[in-house]
Amino acid sequence: MIRPPAAARVGPVVAGLLALALYFWTAAPSIVWRDGGGDSGDLATAIATGGVPHPPGYPLYVLLGRTLAAMTGIESARAGTIVAALAVSVSATLLVIASRAAAAHNRSDPGSTHAWPATAVALAIALGPLWWGRANHTTAHSLHLLFVALALAVACGGVRATAVMRGLILGLAASHHPTLLMIGALLLCPSARFAVGFALGLFPITILPLQASVPWGWGDLTTVAGVFDHLTGRMYHGYLLAYGDAPLLDRLIRTLRTLLLDGIGLPLLALLVVTGPSAGWLRSPLRLRVGLTAAAPPLLFLAYPARDTDAYLAPTVACLALLALPGASRLLGPGRGAFVRRTIVAASLLAWAAHSAVTNDRHADREALDFAAATLAAAPPRAVLLTETDATTFALWYVQAEFGVRPDVVVVDRSLWAFGWYRARTAPAIPMPAAGASAIDDAGDIGAASGRPTLAVSSDRAIPSR
């Protein structure tokens, strides 16, 4: 048996461990708000309580985080962050494996020529702001990267997978987020065994109805229709093509800026400009599969102009990495000036990592946690706190659920109050005569009807409701 060259064995490990160390170094201590972290409180609350976060529910991510928290006793938000960091660092490892495997199919001598170039390309992406920002706080988008990188490794031949395993990977990905059906282009293997694997992979979805009674959960999960609506994000369908004050052209510019500057980054962008992107070295069927997978996230991003959706573009960057490998191999290969060229690449990666570390450093970010703790501590006994934004609501939920702070206080999100399932979950905590809280159409009337002190909470203070 011929052992692979040392560089081929060490490269993927170096990429994964280096990325993981940097992610941990800048990791948030708890929930966060800034730079798209507003949903961290919702996800951490689900990990703490076994509830269901916002659509599509992310059952696999919550299950992993909850299991880790139960096994180690660490704070739920921290457990969610560790899952995210591990997922993205493993994605970097898989990206090296995928790139080398794809190159090996196009060489008569699959030696170590591409090992370190593939590692450099993977690090340039893993240490960029787009990927790094999915790795150092509680965010379910980290699993998006893991599934795309795993599918690439399977499609390129770096990871061997039977038809059942391919179906299982796609099923797990779809149970995490329905948009990940896009990796079907990389995994599809029409057969009965693939279908069986896909069905088995959907098992995390079965957890959702079991969590329907958790007070901090989302959605009506007591019916099949309710579960389907939650999985497909029906409450968010109004965002589709709803550009409002953000024209399509602005959205397109933002797409390109995010992909090029935050995703691919200046080091790889400079490489692609100098050497030119190349998809010709990929086998024809693989080229088409990778192209379809790379195109899906930007199309979704353009059609779905909601806030904080830059994360949807991160999987595309993994596919674009394959275009940079030929140029990186030429740049880092032997020959005249090899030492100078390699030194320039190493310095560029170091500068890029330093930039991303500053941009994504969350290790001292306690703003959301401190705000929620202070707001709950200052609330009058049996108060009703009316919130206007998701981030504020989620932070208050988390501090109550994780630390048991002020159980006498009820947090009511004015936007969510419009949904019957939310009123049904929240009303039992606000007992009142007559028809009860669920019959009140405007959350602002709860205080007068219940006789409880009511305060409107903004992101920086609590204001008595009028």
Sine and cosine of phi, psi and omega as CSV:
sin_phi,cos_phi,sin_psi,cos_psi,sin_omega,cos_omega
0.00,0.00,0.80,-0.61,-0.03,-1.00
-1.00,0.05,0.84,-0.55,0.01,-1.00
-0.99,0.15,0.60,-0.80,0.05,-1.00
-0.92,0.39,0.44,-0.90,0.01,-1.00
-0.83,0.55,0.43,-0.90,-0.06,-1.00
-0.85,0.53,-0.66,0.75,-0.02,-1.00
-0.88,0.48,-0.57,0.82,0.00,-1.00
-0.94,0.35,-0.49,0.87,0.02,-1.00
-0.99,0.12,-0.60,0.80,-0.11,-0.99
-0.99,0.11,-0.58,0.82,-0.09,-1.00
-0.79,0.61,-0.80,0.60,0.01,-1.00
-0.87,0.50,-0.60,0.80,0.00,-1.00
-0.92,0.38,-0.67,0.74,0.01,-1.00
-0.87,0.49,-0.72,0.69,-0.02,-1.00
-0.87,0.49,-0.72,0.69,-0.05,-1.00
-0.93,0.37,-0.72,0.70,-0.07,-1.00
-0.94,0.33,-0.62,0.78,0.02,-1.00
-0.91,0.42,-0.70,0.71,0.04,-1.00
-0.88,0.48,-0.70,0.72,-0.02,-1.00
-0.88,0.48,-0.68,0.73,0.00,-1.00
-0.88,0.47,-0.67,0.74,-0.01,-1.00
-0.95,0.32,-0.59,0.81,0.05,-1.00
-0.89,0.46,-0.71,0.71,0.02,-1.00
-0.90,0.43,-0.61,0.80,-0.04,-1.00
-0.88,0.48,-0.57,0.82,-0.05,-1.00
-0.96,-0.28,0.21,0.98,-0.13,-0.99
-0.93,0.36,0.56,-0.83,0.03,-1.00
-0.94,0.35,0.59,-0.80,0.03,-1.00
-0.97,0.26,-0.35,0.94,-0.03,-1.00
-0.34,-0.94,-0.56,-0.83,0.03,-1.00
-0.95,0.32,0.40,-0.92,-0.02,-1.00
-0.69,-0.73,0.22,-0.97,0.06,-1.00
-0.90,-0.44,-0.72,0.69,-0.23,-0.97
-0.95,0.31,0.33,-0.94,0.09,-1.00
0.81,0.59,0.75,0.66,0.08,-1.00
0.97,0.22,0.28,0.96,-0.02,-1.00
-1.00,-0.09,0.17,0.99,-0.09,-1.00
-0.86,0.51,-0.45,0.89,0.00,-1.00
-0.99,0.14,-0.08,1.00,-0.07,-1.00
-0.89,0.47,-0.58,0.82,0.02,-1.00
-0.91,0.42,-0.60,0.80,0.02,-1.00
-0.92,0.39,-0.74,0.67,-0.01,-1.00
-0.91,0.41,-0.65,0.76,0.00,-1.00
-0.92,0.39,-0.58,0.82,0.07,-1.00
-0.89,0.45,-0.66,0.75,0.04,-1.00
-0.90,0.44,-0.64,0.77,0.04,-1.00
-0.90,0.43,-0.63,0.78,-0.04,-1.00
-0.94,0.33,-0.57,0.82,-0.15,-0.99
-0.94,-0.33,-0.25,0.97,-0.13,-0.99
0.98,0.19,0.31,0.95,0.02,-1.00
-0.99,0.10,-0.18,-0.98,-0.04,-1.00
-0.89,-0.45,0.85,-0.53,0.05,-1.00
-0.98,0.22,-0.08,-1.00,-0.06,-1.00
-0.84,0.54,0.37,-0.93,-0.03,-1.00
-0.82,0.57,0.60,-0.80,0.11,0.99
-1.00,0.02,0.24,0.97,0.10,-1.00
0.98,-0.18,-0.41,0.91,0.07,-1.00
0.70,0.72,0.79,0.61,-0.10,-1.00
-0.88,0.47,-0.57,0.82,-0.02,-1.00
-0.93,0.36,-0.69,0.72,0.01,-1.00
-0.89,0.45,-0.70,0.72,0.01,-1.00
-0.90,0.44,-0.66,0.75,0.01,-1.00
-0.88,0.47,-0.70,0.72,0.01,-1.00
-0.90,0.43,-0.72,0.70,0.00,-1.00
-0.90,0.43,-0.66,0.75,-0.01,-1.00
-0.92,0.39,-0.62,0.78,0.03,-1.00
-0.90,0.43,-0.70,0.72,0.01,-1.00
-0.90,0.44,-0.69,0.72,0.01,-1.00
-0.89,0.46,-0.65,0.76,-0.01,-1.00
-0.93,0.37,-0.59,0.81,-0.04,-1.00
-0.97,0.25,-0.53,0.85,-0.12,-0.99
-0.95,-0.31,-0.35,0.94,-0.04,-1.00
0.98,0.22,0.18,0.98,-0.01,-1.00
-0.99,0.16,0.25,-0.97,0.00,-1.00
-0.87,0.50,0.59,-0.81,-0.09,-1.00
-0.86,0.50,-0.68,0.73,0.01,-1.00
-0.89,0.45,-0.62,0.79,0.03,-1.00
-0.91,0.41,-0.64,0.77,0.04,-1.00
-0.88,0.47,-0.67,0.74,0.05,-1.00
-0.89,0.46,-0.58,0.81,0.04,-1.00
-0.93,0.37,-0.65,0.76,0.02,-1.00
-0.90,0.44,-0.67,0.74,0.06,-1.00
-0.86,0.51,-0.68,0.74,0.00,-1.00
-0.90,0.44,-0.72,0.69,-0.02,-1.00
-0.89,0.46,-0.69,0.72,0.03,-1.00
-0.89,0.45,-0.67,0.74,-0.04,-1.00
-0.89,0.46,-0.71,0.70,-0.05,-1.00
-0.96,0.29,-0.60,0.80,0.03,-1.00
-0.92,0.40,-0.63,0.78,0.08,-1.00
-0.91,0.42,-0.55,0.83,0.07,-1.00
-0.87,0.50,-0.64,0.77,0.04,-1.00
-0.90,0.45,-0.67,0.75,0.05,-1.00
-0.88,0.48,-0.72,0.70,-0.01,-1.00
-0.91,0.42,-0.52,0.86,0.01,-1.00
-0.92,0.39,-0.62,0.79,0.08,-1.00
-0.90,0.44,-0.71,0.70,-0.01,-1.00
-0.89,0.46,-0.69,0.73,0.00,-1.00
-0.89,0.45,-0.71,0.70,-0.04,-1.00
-0.89,0.46,-0.71,0.70,-0.02,-1.00
-0.92,0.39,-0.64,0.77,-0.01,-1.00
-0.91,0.42,-0.65,0.76,0.03,-1.00
-0.90,0.44,-0.63,0.78,0.02,-1.00
-0.93,0.37,-0.59,0.80,-0.05,-1.00
-0.88,0.47,-0.52,0.85,-0.01,-1.00
-0.95,0.32,-0.19,0.98,-0.04,-1.00
-0.91,-0.41,0.28,0.96,0.00,-1.00
-0.76,-0.65,0.65,-0.76,0.07,-1.00
-0.96,0.30,-0.43,0.90,0.04,-1.00
-0.83,-0.55,1.00,-0.02,-0.05,-1.00
-0.96,0.27,0.94,0.33,-0.02,-1.00
-1.00,0.07,-0.46,-0.89,-0.11,-0.99
-1.00,-0.09,0.17,0.99,-0.08,-1.00
-0.79,0.61,-0.64,0.77,-0.10,-0.99
-1.00,-0.08,0.01,1.00,-0.13,-0.99
-0.90,0.43,-0.84,0.55,-0.03,-1.00
-0.96,0.28,-0.58,0.81,0.13,-0.99
-0.85,0.52,-0.66,0.75,0.03,-1.00
-0.91,0.42,-0.60,0.80,0.04,-1.00
-0.91,0.41,-0.67,0.74,0.01,-1.00
-0.89,0.45,-0.68,0.74,0.01,-1.00
-0.90,0.43,-0.70,0.71,0.01,-1.00
-0.89,0.46,-0.65,0.76,0.02,-1.00
-0.93,0.38,-0.62,0.78,0.03,-1.00
-0.86,0.51,-0.56,0.83,0.02,-1.00
-0.99,0.13,-0.72,0.69,-0.05,-1.00
-0.90,0.43,-0.47,0.88,-0.02,-1.00
-0.99,-0.14,0.19,0.98,0.09,-1.00
-1.00,0.10,0.34,-0.94,-0.05,-1.00
-0.84,0.54,-0.57,0.82,-0.08,-1.00
-0.92,0.39,-0.73,0.68,0.02,-1.00
-0.97,0.26,-0.68,0.73,-0.02,-1.00
-0.86,0.51,-0.62,0.79,0.00,-1.00
-0.93,0.36,-0.19,0.98,0.08,-1.00
-0.99,-0.15,0.09,1.00,-0.20,-0.98
-0.85,-0.53,-0.22,0.98,-0.12,-0.99
-0.85,-0.53,0.43,0.90,0.19,-0.98
-0.43,-0.90,0.04,-1.00,-0.05,-1.00
-0.97,0.25,0.98,-0.19,-0.01,-1.00
-0.55,-0.83,0.75,-0.66,-0.03,-1.00
-0.97,0.25,-0.26,0.97,-0.01,-1.00
-0.93,0.37,-0.21,0.98,0.08,-1.00
-0.88,0.48,-0.60,0.80,0.00,-1.00
-0.94,0.33,-0.40,0.92,0.11,-0.99
-0.83,0.55,-0.73,0.68,-0.04,-1.00
-0.91,0.41,-0.65,0.76,-0.02,-1.00
-0.88,0.47,-0.71,0.71,-0.03,-1.00
-0.93,0.37,-0.63,0.78,0.02,-1.00
-0.92,0.40,-0.70,0.71,0.01,-1.00
-0.90,0.44,-0.64,0.77,0.03,-1.00
-0.91,0.42,-0.66,0.75,0.02,-1.00
-0.90,0.43,-0.62,0.78,0.06,-1.00
-0.89,0.45,-0.69,0.73,0.00,-1.00
-0.89,0.45,-0.61,0.79,0.04,-1.00
-0.93,0.37,-0.73,0.68,-0.04,-1.00
-0.90,0.43,-0.58,0.82,-0.01,-1.00
-0.99,0.15,-0.20,0.98,0.02,-1.00
1.00,-0.08,0.11,0.99,0.01,-1.00
-0.98,0.21,-0.43,0.90,0.06,-1.00
-0.83,-0.56,0.84,-0.54,-0.01,-1.00
-0.98,0.18,0.74,-0.68,-0.02,-1.00
-0.57,-0.82,0.77,-0.64,0.08,-1.00
-0.95,0.31,0.09,-1.00,0.03,-1.00
-0.88,0.48,-0.62,0.78,0.03,-1.00
-0.90,0.44,-0.69,0.73,-0.01,-1.00
-0.92,0.40,-0.63,0.78,0.05,-1.00
-0.88,0.48,-0.70,0.72,0.02,-1.00
-0.91,0.42,-0.63,0.78,0.01,-1.00
-0.89,0.46,-0.69,0.72,0.02,-1.00
-0.88,0.48,-0.72,0.70,-0.01,-1.00
-0.91,0.41,-0.62,0.79,0.02,-1.00
-0.90,0.43,-0.70,0.72,0.04,-1.00
-0.89,0.46,-0.65,0.76,0.02,-1.00
-0.90,0.45,-0.70,0.72,0.00,-1.00
-0.92,0.40,-0.56,0.83,0.04,-1.00
-0.93,0.36,-0.45,0.89,0.04,-1.00
-0.97,0.24,-0.73,0.68,0.01,-1.00
-0.36,-0.93,0.80,-0.60,-0.09,-1.00
-0.88,0.48,-0.43,0.90,0.01,-1.00
-0.91,0.40,-0.30,0.95,0.01,-1.00
-0.97,0.25,-0.01,1.00,0.18,-0.98
-0.87,0.50,-0.26,0.96,0.02,-1.00
-0.88,0.47,-0.44,0.90,0.00,-1.00
-0.97,0.24,-0.02,1.00,0.11,-0.99
-0.86,0.52,-0.47,0.88,0.05,-1.00
-0.88,0.47,-0.48,0.88,0.00,-1.00
-1.00,0.00,-0.44,0.90,-0.16,-0.99
-0.95,-0.32,-0.34,0.94,-0.18,-0.98
-0.81,0.58,0.77,-0.63,-0.01,-1.00
-0.56,-0.83,0.99,0.15,-0.14,-0.99
-0.81,0.58,0.94,-0.33,0.05,-1.00
-0.19,-0.98,0.30,-0.96,0.02,-1.00
-0.90,0.43,-0.59,0.81,-0.01,-1.00
-0.92,0.40,-0.62,0.79,0.06,-1.00
-0.88,0.48,-0.69,0.72,0.00,-1.00
-0.89,0.46,-0.63,0.78,0.04,-1.00
-0.90,0.44,-0.71,0.71,0.03,-1.00
-0.88,0.48,-0.65,0.76,0.01,-1.00
-0.89,0.46,-0.70,0.72,0.01,-1.00
-0.89,0.46,-0.66,0.75,0.03,-1.00
-0.90,0.43,-0.58,0.82,-0.02,-1.00
-0.92,0.39,-0.31,0.95,-0.01,-1.00
-0.99,0.13,0.06,1.00,-0.12,-0.99
-0.85,0.53,-0.54,0.84,0.00,-1.00
-0.85,0.52,-0.43,0.90,0.00,-1.00
-0.89,0.45,-0.52,0.85,-0.03,-1.00
-0.91,0.41,-0.26,0.97,0.00,-1.00
-0.96,0.27,-0.51,0.86,-0.14,-0.99
-0.83,0.55,-0.76,0.65,-0.01,-1.00
-0.89,0.46,-0.44,0.90,0.01,-1.00
-0.95,0.31,-0.25,0.97,-0.04,-1.00
-0.97,-0.25,0.21,0.98,-0.14,-0.99
-0.91,0.42,-0.40,0.92,-0.10,-1.00
-1.00,-0.05,-0.03,1.00,-0.02,-1.00
-0.94,0.33,0.80,-0.60,-0.10,-1.00
-0.85,0.53,-0.53,0.85,-0.06,-1.00
-1.00,-0.02,0.17,0.99,-0.05,-1.00
-0.99,0.14,0.26,-0.97,0.02,-1.00
-0.96,-0.27,0.43,-0.90,0.24,-0.97
0.98,0.21,0.30,-0.95,0.11,-0.99
-1.00,-0.06,0.98,-0.17,-0.09,-1.00
-0.97,-0.25,0.33,0.95,-0.02,-1.00
-1.00,-0.02,-0.13,0.99,0.02,-1.00
-0.78,-0.63,0.36,-0.93,0.04,-1.00
-0.89,0.46,-0.66,0.75,0.01,-1.00
-0.89,0.45,-0.64,0.77,0.01,-1.00
-0.91,0.41,-0.66,0.75,0.05,-1.00
-0.90,0.45,-0.69,0.73,0.01,-1.00
-0.89,0.46,-0.68,0.73,0.02,-1.00
-0.88,0.47,-0.62,0.79,-0.01,-1.00
-0.94,0.33,-0.69,0.73,-0.01,-1.00
-0.90,0.44,-0.56,0.83,-0.02,-1.00
-1.00,-0.06,0.02,1.00,0.04,-1.00
0.88,0.47,0.70,0.72,-0.08,-1.00
-0.85,0.52,-0.57,0.82,-0.04,-1.00
-0.93,0.38,-0.23,0.97,0.00,-1.00
-0.97,-0.24,0.02,1.00,-0.07,-1.00
-0.89,0.46,-0.39,0.92,0.01,-1.00
-0.91,0.41,-0.29,0.96,0.03,-1.00
-0.97,0.26,-0.36,0.93,-0.05,-1.00
-0.86,0.51,0.83,-0.55,0.03,-1.00
0.86,0.51,0.31,0.95,0.01,-1.00
-1.00,-0.05,0.98,0.19,-0.13,-0.99
-0.98,0.21,-0.53,0.85,0.03,-1.00
0.82,0.57,-0.87,-0.49,0.00,-1.00
-1.00,0.07,0.08,1.00,0.01,-1.00
-0.92,-0.40,1.00,0.00,-0.05,-1.00
-0.86,0.52,0.35,-0.94,-0.01,-1.00
-0.86,0.52,-0.61,0.79,0.00,-1.00
-0.88,0.47,-0.67,0.75,0.05,-1.00
-0.89,0.45,-0.61,0.79,0.01,-1.00
-0.91,0.41,-0.64,0.77,0.02,-1.00
-0.91,0.42,-0.67,0.74,0.02,-1.00
-0.89,0.46,-0.66,0.75,0.02,-1.00
-0.91,0.42,-0.60,0.80,0.03,-1.00
-0.87,0.49,-0.76,0.65,-0.02,-1.00
-0.91,0.42,-0.66,0.75,-0.01,-1.00
-0.90,0.44,-0.68,0.74,-0.02,-1.00
-0.91,0.41,-0.70,0.71,-0.01,-1.00
-0.91,0.42,-0.71,0.71,-0.12,-0.99
-0.98,0.18,-0.69,0.73,-0.12,-0.99
-1.00,-0.02,-0.64,0.77,-0.03,-1.00
-1.00,-0.09,-0.46,0.89,-0.06,-1.00
-1.00,-0.05,-0.95,0.32,0.03,-1.00
-0.92,0.39,-0.71,0.71,0.07,-1.00
1.00,0.10,0.27,-0.96,-0.08,-1.00
-0.88,0.47,-0.67,0.74,0.00,-1.00
-0.86,0.50,-0.76,0.65,-0.01,-1.00
-0.95,0.32,-0.58,0.82,0.02,-1.00
-0.88,0.48,-0.69,0.73,0.05,-1.00
-0.89,0.46,-0.64,0.77,0.02,-1.00
-0.89,0.46,-0.70,0.71,-0.02,-1.00
-0.92,0.39,-0.54,0.84,0.04,-1.00
-0.93,0.37,-0.67,0.74,-0.06,-1.00
-0.96,0.27,-0.73,0.68,-0.11,-0.99
-0.99,-0.14,-0.36,0.93,-0.03,-1.00
1.00,0.09,0.68,-0.74,0.06,-1.00
-0.94,0.35,0.52,-0.85,-0.02,-1.00
-0.63,-0.77,0.89,-0.46,0.10,-0.99
-0.96,-0.28,-0.10,1.00,-0.07,-1.00
-0.91,0.42,-0.41,0.91,-0.04,-1.00
-0.97,0.23,-0.25,0.97,0.06,-1.00
-0.98,0.21,0.54,-0.84,0.09,-1.00
-0.87,0.50,0.53,-0.85,-0.12,-0.99
-0.83,0.56,-0.77,0.64,0.01,-1.00
-0.88,0.47,-0.64,0.77,0.00,-1.00
-0.92,0.40,-0.62,0.79,0.01,-1.00
-0.85,0.52,-0.68,0.74,-0.01,-1.00
-0.93,0.37,-0.68,0.73,-0.02,-1.00
-0.90,0.44,-0.69,0.73,0.02,-1.00
-0.92,0.40,-0.64,0.77,0.01,-1.00
-0.89,0.46,-0.68,0.74,0.03,-1.00
-0.90,0.43,-0.66,0.76,0.00,-1.00
-0.93,0.37,-0.61,0.79,0.00,-1.00
-0.94,0.35,-0.53,0.85,-0.07,-1.00
-0.98,0.19,-0.44,0.90,-0.10,-0.99
-0.88,0.47,-0.76,0.65,-0.04,-1.00
-0.88,0.48,-0.69,0.72,0.05,-1.00
-0.88,0.47,-0.58,0.82,0.05,-1.00
-0.91,0.42,-0.65,0.76,0.07,-1.00
-0.90,0.45,-0.69,0.73,-0.02,-1.00
-0.89,0.47,-0.63,0.78,0.01,-1.00
-0.94,0.35,-0.60,0.80,-0.07,-1.00
-0.99,0.10,-0.24,0.97,-0.12,-0.99
-0.81,-0.59,0.98,0.20,-0.11,-0.99
-0.99,0.13,0.75,0.66,0.09,-1.00
-0.99,0.12,0.22,-0.98,0.00,-1.00
-0.96,0.26,0.35,-0.94,0.12,-0.99
0.82,0.57,0.65,0.76,-0.01,-1.00
-0.94,-0.34,0.20,0.98,0.03,-1.00
-0.85,0.53,-0.48,0.88,-0.02,-1.00
-0.86,0.52,-0.45,0.89,-0.01,-1.00
-0.90,0.44,-0.35,0.94,-0.04,-1.00
-1.00,0.08,-0.26,0.97,-0.09,-1.00
-0.85,0.53,-0.65,0.76,0.01,-1.00
-0.88,0.47,-0.50,0.86,0.00,-1.00
-0.87,0.48,-0.58,0.81,-0.04,-1.00
-0.88,0.47,-0.58,0.81,0.03,-1.00
-0.87,0.49,-0.65,0.76,0.01,-1.00
-0.94,0.35,-0.62,0.78,-0.01,-1.00
-0.92,0.39,-0.36,0.93,0.01,-1.00
-0.86,0.51,-0.55,0.83,-0.01,-1.00
-0.90,0.44,-0.45,0.89,0.00,-1.00
-0.95,0.32,-0.40,0.91,-0.08,-1.00
-1.00,-0.01,-0.22,0.98,-0.10,-0.99
-0.89,0.46,-0.71,0.70,0.01,-1.00
-0.85,0.53,-0.69,0.72,0.02,-1.00
-0.91,0.42,-0.64,0.77,0.02,-1.00
-0.91,0.42,-0.59,0.81,0.03,-1.00
-0.91,0.41,-0.64,0.77,0.05,-1.00
-0.92,0.39,-0.64,0.77,-0.05,-1.00
-0.94,0.35,-0.61,0.79,-0.07,-1.00
-0.99,-0.14,0.01,1.00,-0.03,-1.00
-0.96,0.28,0.14,-0.99,0.00,-1.00
-0.94,0.35,0.17,-0.99,0.01,-1.00
0.82,-0.58,-0.13,-0.99,-0.05,-1.00
-0.89,0.46,0.75,-0.66,0.04,-1.00
0.97,0.26,0.31,0.95,-0.06,-1.00
-0.87,0.49,-0.66,0.75,-0.03,-1.00
-0.89,0.45,-0.69,0.72,-0.01,-1.00
-0.90,0.43,-0.70,0.72,-0.02,-1.00
-0.89,0.45,-0.69,0.73,-0.02,-1.00
-0.93,0.37,-0.58,0.82,0.04,-1.00
-0.91,0.42,-0.65,0.76,0.02,-1.00
-0.89,0.45,-0.67,0.74,0.02,-1.00
-0.89,0.45,-0.71,0.70,-0.01,-1.00
-0.88,0.47,-0.68,0.74,0.02,-1.00
-0.91,0.42,-0.62,0.79,0.01,-1.00
-0.90,0.43,-0.69,0.73,0.03,-1.00
-0.90,0.43,-0.63,0.78,0.02,-1.00
-0.90,0.44,-0.70,0.72,0.02,-1.00
-0.91,0.41,-0.61,0.79,0.01,-1.00
-0.91,0.41,-0.67,0.74,0.03,-1.00
-0.91,0.41,-0.62,0.79,0.02,-1.00
-0.91,0.42,-0.65,0.76,0.04,-1.00
-0.88,0.47,-0.72,0.69,-0.02,-1.00
-0.92,0.39,-0.58,0.82,0.01,-1.00
-0.89,0.46,-0.66,0.76,0.03,-1.00
-0.93,0.38,-0.69,0.73,-0.03,-1.00
-0.90,0.43,-0.62,0.78,-0.12,-0.99
-0.94,-0.34,0.26,0.96,-0.02,-1.00
-0.95,0.32,0.89,-0.45,-0.02,-1.00
-0.85,-0.52,0.17,0.99,-0.20,-0.98
-0.90,0.43,-0.37,0.93,0.00,-1.00
-0.91,-0.43,0.26,0.96,-0.07,-1.00
-0.99,0.11,0.98,-0.20,0.02,-1.00
-0.87,-0.49,0.27,0.96,-0.09,-1.00
-0.84,0.54,-0.78,0.63,-0.05,-1.00
-0.90,0.43,-0.70,0.71,-0.03,-1.00
-0.90,0.43,-0.72,0.69,-0.02,-1.00
-0.91,0.42,-0.63,0.78,0.02,-1.00
-0.88,0.47,-0.74,0.67,-0.04,-1.00
-0.90,0.44,-0.67,0.74,0.00,-1.00
-0.90,0.44,-0.68,0.73,-0.01,-1.00
-0.93,0.38,-0.64,0.76,-0.01,-1.00
-0.90,0.44,-0.70,0.71,0.01,-1.00
-0.92,0.39,-0.62,0.78,-0.01,-1.00
-0.91,0.41,-0.54,0.84,-0.06,-1.00
-1.00,0.07,-0.17,0.98,-0.06,-1.00
-0.94,0.33,0.60,-0.80,0.07,-1.00
-0.90,0.43,0.33,-0.94,0.05,-1.00
-0.83,0.56,0.67,-0.74,0.06,-1.00
0.87,0.50,0.49,0.87,-0.06,-1.00
-0.96,0.27,0.42,-0.91,0.18,-0.98
-0.94,-0.33,0.86,-0.51,0.01,-1.00
-0.98,-0.19,0.90,-0.43,0.01,-1.00
-1.00,-0.04,0.88,-0.47,-0.03,-1.00
-0.96,-0.29,0.44,-0.90,-0.06,-1.00
-0.93,-0.38,-0.35,0.94,-0.08,-1.00
-0.82,-0.58,0.49,-0.87,0.01,-1.00
-0.85,0.53,-0.74,0.68,-0.10,-0.99
-0.86,0.51,-0.67,0.74,0.01,-1.00
-0.91,0.41,-0.72,0.70,0.02,-1.00
-0.85,0.53,-0.75,0.66,-0.07,-1.00
-0.90,0.43,-0.63,0.78,0.00,-1.00
-0.90,0.44,-0.68,0.74,0.03,-1.00
-0.92,0.40,-0.67,0.74,0.06,-1.00
-0.81,0.58,-0.75,0.66,-0.13,-0.99
-0.90,0.44,-0.72,0.69,-0.03,-1.00
-0.89,0.46,-0.61,0.79,0.06,-1.00
-0.92,0.39,-0.73,0.69,-0.10,-0.99
-0.95,0.31,-0.68,0.74,-0.09,-1.00
-0.98,0.20,-0.66,0.75,-0.13,-0.99
-0.94,-0.34,-0.06,1.00,0.02,-1.00
0.92,0.38,0.46,0.89,-0.05,-1.00
-0.98,0.18,0.77,-0.64,0.11,-0.99
0.75,0.66,0.89,0.45,0.05,-1.00
-0.91,0.42,-0.26,0.97,0.02,-1.00
-0.97,0.24,-0.29,0.96,-0.02,-1.00
-1.00,0.01,0.68,-0.74,0.03,-1.00
-0.93,-0.36,0.81,-0.59,0.05,-1.00
-1.00,-0.10,0.82,-0.58,-0.02,-1.00
-0.83,-0.55,0.88,-0.47,0.06,-1.00
-1.00,0.08,0.87,-0.49,-0.10,-0.99
-0.91,0.42,-0.56,0.83,0.01,-1.00
-0.94,0.34,-0.67,0.74,-0.02,-1.00
-0.95,0.32,-0.37,0.93,-0.03,-1.00
-0.86,0.51,-0.36,0.93,0.01,-1.00
-0.93,0.36,-0.27,0.96,-0.04,-1.00
-0.99,-0.11,0.75,-0.66,-0.03,-1.00
-0.86,0.51,-0.63,0.77,-0.02,-1.00
-0.90,0.45,-0.55,0.84,0.00,-1.00
-0.96,0.29,-0.66,0.75,0.04,-1.00
-0.89,0.46,-0.63,0.78,0.00,-1.00
-0.91,0.42,-0.56,0.83,0.00,-1.00
-0.98,0.21,-0.57,0.82,-0.12,-0.99
-1.00,0.04,-0.56,0.83,-0.11,-0.99
-0.81,0.58,-0.64,0.77,-0.02,-1.00
-0.85,0.52,-0.39,0.92,0.00,-1.00
-0.99,0.15,-0.13,0.99,-0.02,-1.00
-0.81,-0.59,0.95,0.31,-0.03,-1.00
-0.90,0.44,0.68,-0.73,0.02,-1.00
-0.40,-0.92,0.29,-0.96,-0.04,-1.00
-0.95,0.31,-0.02,-1.00,0.05,-1.00
0.89,0.46,-0.68,-0.74,-0.14,-0.99
-0.97,0.23,-0.20,0.98,0.01,-1.00
1.00,-0.06,0.11,-0.99,-0.08,-1.00
-0.89,0.45,-0.54,0.84,-0.07,-1.00
-0.91,0.42,-0.31,0.95,0.00,-1.00
-1.00,0.07,-0.10,1.00,-0.01,-1.00
-1.00,0.10,0.83,-0.56,-0.05,-1.00
-0.97,0.23,-0.65,0.76,-0.04,-1.00
-0.97,-0.25,0.86,-0.52,-0.02,-1.00
-0.87,0.50,-0.42,0.91,0.00,-1.00
-0.91,0.41,-0.28,0.96,0.00,-1.00
-1.00,0.01,-0.05,1.00,-0.07,-1.00
-0.88,0.47,-0.67,0.74,-0.05,-1.00
-0.86,0.51,-0.75,0.66,-0.02,-1.00
-0.90,0.44,-0.62,0.79,-0.06,-1.00
-0.96,0.28,-0.51,0.86,-0.08,-1.00
-0.99,-0.15,-0.26,0.97,-0.05,-1.00
0.97,0.24,0.23,0.97,0.01,-1.00
-1.00,-0.06,0.51,-0.86,0.12,-0.99
-0.91,0.41,0.70,-0.71,-0.09,-1.00
-0.83,-0.56,0.74,-0.67,0.01,-1.00
-0.79,-0.62,0.66,-0.75,0.11,-0.99
-1.00,0.01,0.80,-0.60,-0.09,-1.00
-0.96,-0.28,0.82,-0.57,0.15,-0.99
-0.98,-0.21,-0.09,-1.00,-0.06,-1.00
-0.96,0.28,-0.15,0.99,-0.03,-1.00
-0.78,-0.63,-0.12,0.99,-0.01,-1.00
-0.23,-0.97,0.23,-0.97,0.08,-1.00
-0.95,-0.30,0.79,-0.61,-0.09,-1.00
-0.89,-0.46,0.79,-0.61,0.04,-1.00
-0.80,0.60,0.74,-0.67,-0.02,-1.00
-0.96,0.27,0.55,-0.84,0.03,-1.00
-0.91,-0.41,0.00,0.00,0.00,0.00
